[in-house]
């Protein structure tokens, strides 16, 4: 039985928004990116002020309905009494070529993207336990073999295919430089991993990187 939560957000204008979700961290993040609810889009930034775990989705829907009916003063009291602490999330950082899709060299055509058949079943097993990120080196851009927009179009297609299969990707990070450029964003540099840790409150010591070669 999948877990579900009812949550209360305090919006930038001081009002409250009530909802339910199976992934609280991602849902709050979507609200702050303007991809949550119509009500919160013009009232960003929002913050989580109350979270209650329910036994299943049906129970969450019923509880959400009751919370929506509460007057503002009652919602404020709920928020003031909530002792929740934000927990750092574990993450899995995934290479793109040779891990999620076949390594076909420096490709710029998104129509050529094909995920390995084992990728979606494998990632579904860790969804909810780990945040998922993609970190890819695309030195073909730096070499002038493909454009940055072509590389990004392939990146977007990979994320689209995963999300169509129900796999949520927190963010994709891409280094477009050649090794000779001496940048600080090319793997194995930790720059993108540390950026993700700060942006998404990740527990890096409990996280993993999956690649196809050192």
Secondary structure, 3 states (H helix, E strand, C coil): CCCEEEEEEECCCCCEEEEEECCHHHHHHHHHCCCCCHHHHCCCCCEEEEEEEECCHHHHHHHHHHHHHCCHHHHHHHHHHCCCCCCCECEEEECCECCCECCCCCCCCHHHCCECHHHHHHHHHHECCEEEEEEEECHHHHCCCCCHHHHHHHHHHHHHHHHHCCCCCCEEEEECCCHHHCCCCCCCCCHHHHHHHHHHCECHHHCEEECCCC
